[in-house]
């Protein structure tokens, strides 16, 4: 099968996407597919020769700067996709993008328009999952517990309504915890708001849930084993995700069977209420009374061989190469 892996792009998660895309390309090549790699920053072809397939290759401790991303945005992906035979003639496009146009539904809508099958969710589900404010409203309507929140700016009374400090400040339209801060005192709020405001969209102020970090992958219509993440920081932030030694993982998570079943059920409910398909990753905090709180759903989660969904799939008996192949088959179904 001819597969075009779409990676890179111009979001703050570009480096993560490049690592994901290279790992996916390696895995699909190992499954005897004819694979090409395309950078969504203008549709340039990416050479795959010499790709080591190492985890998190090229991911720094911080996302790329605004100036670097703007410099990559000079050409239009739409015209490039129509002109590139490598994309036009592909049996399927594996969307290995994170954040920005790759995860908010715009690239999916473009692929629909040019008539190329692709992996992951469609434009609507992608857009719903990327917008944390809309997601949280939908979680609440579906009975999926999510931490209380408000939209910045907020006065002191608003913070008190969340239970007081600490709170989490985050951009509503970013992933990989880009621009996220834990604010423990009023004097830290301005800096956190300024950090979040550097990104598009509104800023979310959310109640901080002390406890454990869990993630549940959804593949097809089934929940994978629960992963527990033990980051060195208060939250599983960008540095903890992509810096070796900054987090520890355990799969399946050492929680009770009842808690496991509850978290998996909530993950499926969140996945479905956001109109997602094929696969996703649902992130939770488990409080000190073992109550799960859904933080967000990633419609295009990280897919290096050491990312969370591959870890869970491996425990379920599905090696990384088979997982990537299964996602392709879901796209064609």
C-alpha positions, 0 to 999 in steps of 0.5 A: 500500500502507498502511504504518505505520512504528513508530519512537521507543520508550523504549530508549536508541536512541530518537533514532536510531530517530526519525531512521531512521523519518522517513527510511523514511517519506519514502522509502516516501512517495516510492514512492507508499505511504500512510504513517503514523508511530507512536511505540512510546512509547505508540502516539502518531501522529507527524506527517510533514509538514515532514519534511526527511529529513535524515540523523541528524535530532535525534540528539545526541552522547549517548543520551537519559537514563533519566528522559526515557525513563521519562517516555515509558513511561506508556502501553502499546503493546499496547492502543494498537496494537489500538485505532489504526486506522492500525496495525490496518488497515495492510498491513504495519508497518515496524519502525524501532525500535532497542534495547529491546523493539523489537529484542529480539523483544517488539514482533515477538511483539506484532505476531504476536499481533495479526496484522499483517505486519511487516518484519525478523526474528521474535521468536526471531531478534530476541532471539538477536541482541540478546543478545550472550552468546547470539550469541557462543556461536552464532557459535562453534558456526557457526565464525564467529570472535568475540573471546574474552569473559567475563561481569563481574565478572572478576578479574585472571586473567580479564582475562589470559585475554583477552590482558590490556588493553585490553579492551572493556566493554559491556552484553550487551543494548544496541545502537549501542555504548550503554554501551560503553568501551575499558578500557586499564588496571585503574584504568579498569575500575570506571568502565566497569563502572558505565557498562555496569551502568546498562543491563539485563542482564549486562555483557560483557568482551571482548578488544579487537581492534586493526585496522579496522572493517568492516560487511556488510549482508545483504538477503534471502539475499545479502551486500551490499558490505563497508563500511569505517568509519574512526572518530575513536575506538578503536571505532565508538561512539555519538558516531562513529556520529551526529556529523558528521565523526567517521567516514569510510566507504569502500564497497566496503572496500579489502580483497582479493577473498579477504578480501571473500569471507570476510567476506561468507560469515561475515556470511551464516553469522552472519545464518543461525545467529541465525535472522534474516530479511529484512535485518541488519547484521553488524559485524566487526573486521579484525585486523592479519593480515587476520583478521575477528572478528565482534562482533555482528549488528544485526537492525534496523540504522540506516536513514537514507540515510547509514547503512551498509546504504543506503550498501552498497545504493547501491553495489550499484545500489539507491537508498534508496527502492528499498531500503526498498520491497524490505524491505517486499516481503520482509515480505509474501513 
